Amino acid sequence: MVNLEKLIAELYPDMPQEQRIAYAKIAIDASKTPTISDAKAEQIRQAYKKLRDKGIEAL
């Protein structure tokens, strides 16, 4: 299981901690859990990488 706040910190290392926490709270509220499966986290990482490679900033 991967903590959503840690995943957001990994994807957005330059984002201020307060903003990461706010994003994590939104994600937790939407998913009703503070963690997601390793497989789902890897899907998010890969999708994020594809967007970044295309020059698109993902939220």
C-alpha positions as CSV (number, residue, x, y, z in Angstrom):
1,M,0.0,0.0,0.0
2,V,1.2,3.5,-0.8
3,N,0.3,6.6,1.2
4,L,-1.3,9.2,-1.0
5,E,0.6,12.1,0.6
6,K,3.9,10.4,0.0
7,L,2.9,9.7,-3.6
8,I,2.0,13.3,-4.2
9,A,5.4,14.3,-2.6
10,E,7.1,11.9,-5.0
11,L,5.4,13.3,-8.0
12,Y,5.6,17.0,-7.0
13,P,8.9,17.3,-5.0
14,D,9.0,21.1,-5.4
15,M,5.4,21.6,-4.1
16,P,5.2,23.2,-0.6
17,Q,4.2,20.7,2.1
18,E,1.0,22.5,3.0
19,Q,-0.2,22.2,-0.6
20,R,0.8,18.5,-0.8
21,I,-1.2,17.9,2.4
22,A,-4.2,19.8,0.9
23,Y,-4.0,17.7,-2.3
24,A,-3.7,14.5,-0.2
25,K,-6.8,15.4,1.8
26,I,-8.8,15.9,-1.4
27,A,-7.6,12.5,-2.7
28,I,-8.3,10.8,0.6
29,D,-11.8,12.3,0.7
30,A,-12.4,11.1,-2.8
31,S,-11.1,7.6,-2.3
32,K,-12.2,7.2,1.4
33,T,-8.8,5.8,2.3
34,P,-5.3,7.3,3.0
35,T,-3.6,4.6,0.9
36,I,-3.9,2.9,-2.5
37,S,-2.5,-0.3,-3.8
38,D,1.1,-0.5,-5.1
39,A,-0.3,-1.4,-8.5
40,K,-2.6,1.6,-8.6
41,A,0.3,3.9,-7.5
42,E,2.5,2.5,-10.3
43,Q,-0.3,3.2,-12.8
44,I,-0.4,6.8,-11.5
45,R,3.4,7.2,-11.7
46,Q,3.4,5.9,-15.3
47,A,0.6,8.1,-16.4
48,Y,2.2,11.1,-14.8
49,K,5.6,10.3,-16.5
50,K,3.9,10.0,-19.9
51,L,2.3,13.5,-19.4
52,R,5.6,15.0,-18.2
53,D,7.4,13.5,-21.2
54,K,4.8,15.3,-23.4
55,G,5.4,18.5,-21.5
56,I,2.0,18.5,-19.8
57,E,1.9,19.4,-16.1
58,A,-0.5,17.1,-14.3
59,L,-2.4,17.8,-11.2
